[in-house]
Amino acid sequence: MTDEQLLGRITFNRNVMAGKPVIKGTRLTVDYILGLLAHGVTAAEIFEEYQGITPEDLHACLLFATKSLKNSSFMPLTAENP
């Protein structure tokens, strides 16, 4: 799938989930899905819990986050001493 096709799976509407980006046709926000993955929930567990979510939907969330962060600066929560 192309980036454009994947990103087409993510949508937003001011009246749905306070305008946060969601997987099209759901009320599952991108940040919610990324949070699940970050905390160790497997793709298989997500598919089991949320019927209709596909691998492409998860890929779309990851791509959306990647594109969103591409041109932003990020300050780590802790600084390492050299």
C-alpha positions in Angstrom: 0.0 0.0 0.0 1.2 3.5 -0.7 1.5 6.2 1.9 -1.5 8.0 0.5 -3.6 4.8 0.7 -2.6 4.1 4.2 -3.1 7.7 5.4 -6.6 7.5 3.8 -7.5 5.1 6.6 -7.0 7.9 9.1 -9.6 10.6 9.4 -10.9 13.3 11.7 -14.1 15.1 12.4 -14.5 17.8 15.0 -17.6 16.0 16.3 -15.9 12.6 16.8 -13.5 12.1 19.6 -12.9 15.8 20.0 -11.4 16.0 16.5 -8.6 13.6 17.2 -7.4 11.5 14.2 -9.2 8.1 14.2 -9.1 5.0 12.2 -11.8 5.6 9.5 -15.2 4.2 10.5 -14.3 3.8 14.2 -13.9 5.8 17.3 -10.4 4.4 17.9 -7.9 7.3 18.0 -4.4 7.0 16.6 -2.9 7.9 19.9 -5.0 5.2 21.7 -3.8 2.5 19.3 -0.2 3.7 19.6 -0.5 3.7 23.3 -1.7 0.1 23.3 1.3 -0.9 21.1 3.7 1.0 23.3 2.5 -0.8 26.4 3.0 -4.2 24.8 -0.4 -5.1 23.5 0.1 -7.2 20.4 -1.5 -6.7 17.1 -3.3 -10.0 17.5 -4.8 -8.8 20.8 -5.9 -5.6 19.2 -7.6 -7.5 16.3 -9.3 -9.8 18.8 -10.6 -6.9 20.9 -11.6 -4.6 18.1 -13.3 -6.5 15.3 -12.8 -5.0 11.9 -9.4 -3.4 12.6 -6.9 -4.6 10.1 -3.1 -4.8 9.9 -3.3 -1.9 7.4 -5.1 0.2 10.0 -2.2 -0.4 12.5 0.3 0.5 9.7 -1.7 3.6 9.0 -1.4 4.7 12.7 2.3 4.2 12.6 2.7 6.1 9.4 0.5 8.9 10.6 2.7 9.2 13.8 5.9 9.1 11.7 4.7 11.8 9.4 3.4 13.9 12.3 6.8 13.8 14.0 9.0 14.2 11.0 9.4 18.0 11.2 9.0 18.5 14.9 11.6 18.7 17.5 11.4 16.4 20.4 12.8 16.9 23.9 13.5 13.6 25.7 12.0 13.3 29.1 15.5 12.6 30.6 18.8 14.0 29.5 21.8 11.7 29.4 25.1 12.9 30.7 28.0 12.3 28.2 
